[in-house]
């Protein structure tokens, strides 16, 4: 798989000791019966700082956006951005990750999408997450 798009998600859950990247992976594998977590990357608060976590390897098709998995990378920011904006540190980490992936795979900023762009019945990555503002920060 050669990715042409990046799709941003949120977990729609509060980041906590019981709802974390590991819990999301466990849910995807044990409850949904998938081979692995559906996303290629996650960004989660670990201790006192945000970390980029690996899900499915970038050359492995994800299971995050129906109809778009064949040529996109999925990034899940752990948190619920329907009720609050992403923390600045997490937002900035997402921008850095996207800039890196854009450079590696020659993806243009216009090919960075919100999950809701492909699933209009969802708010993902949240009502408080502006994909336009996110795109504007890429390569500024």
N, C-alpha and C positions, 0 to 999 in steps of 0.2 A: 504494500500500500504506500502510495506517495501522497501525503496530505496536501490539499489545496486550500483548506479552510480550517479555522479554529472556532470552536463553539464553546462559549462560556456558560457555565451552570452555577447554581448554588445548591446546597444540600437541603435547603428549606427547613433546617433544624438548627437549634442553638448548638454551637461548638461546646462540648462538655466532656467529662470523663466517660460518659456512657454513649455519647453520640460523637463519633470521631471517624477518621478515615478508615480505621480498622473495623469499626462497626458497620460502615457503609459497605466495605468489601465483604464482610460476613453476610450481610443482608443480601447482597447481589448473588453470592455463591450459594448460601444455604437456603434462602427463602425463594429467590427467583430462579435458582438452578443454573446460573451462568457459570462459565469457566473461570471468570475473574471479575473484579470490579469493572464496571462499564466504562469508566473514564480512563484517559491516558495519564492525566496528572491531577493532583489535588493541591490546594493551598490551605493549610490548617495552622492554628495557633498551637504550638508545642512548647509547653512551659511558658516562657515569657517572650517568645518571638515566633514569627511565622516561618514555616518551612514549605518547600515544594516537595511533594511526595509523588512517587511513581506509582501509577496504576498499571494498565496494560502498556506494554512497550510501544513506542511510537510507530513501529512497523507492523503492529497488530491492530486489526480493525476493532474499534471500540463498540460499545453498545450504549450509546448515550443520546442519540438523536435519530429517530426513525426516518429513513430515507436519505440520511447524510453520513452514516457511519463509514461508508466505503471510501470516502476521501477527506475525512476531517479528523482532527484531534479534539478530544473533549477535555476541558479543564473545569474541575469542580472546586469552587471556593466554599469551604465549609462555613456555613452560617445561614441565617434567614434574612435576606435583604428585601423582603416584603415589609418588614417592620422597622428596619434601620439600615443606614448606608453601610457599605463595607468599610471596615477600619482602614485608615490611610496606609498603614504598613502592609496589610493584605492586598489592597488595591495596587500599591506600588510593586509588590512582588508579582502580581498578575501581569502588570505591564512589562516588567523585566522578562518574565517567562515568555510572553507573547513575542517580544522583540527578538529574543533568542531563536524561537521556533520560526519566526518570519525569516530570519537570516539563514537558518539551516535549510528551510524548505522553499524559500523564495515565495512566501505568502505575502500578499499586499494587505494593508490595513482594512480595505473594503471587504476583505474576506475573513474578517473577524466578526462573528455573529453572536447574538444572544440566543439561547435555546428557544425563546419565545418567537424568534423570527421563523422557526420551522415548526413550532407547535403553538399556534396562536391561542389555544385554550389554556396555556400556562403563562405565568408571569416570569418564569425563570430567565435570568438569574435574579429576579426580584424587582418589584416596583421601584425600589430605591437605588437600583443599579442602572446607570445610563450608559448604554453601549456606545452612544455617540461621544460622550465625554471620554470614555475609555479609549476609543479609537483615536481621538484627538491627541492623546498623550503619547501615542506610539511614535517613536523617532522624532520627538520634538527637540 
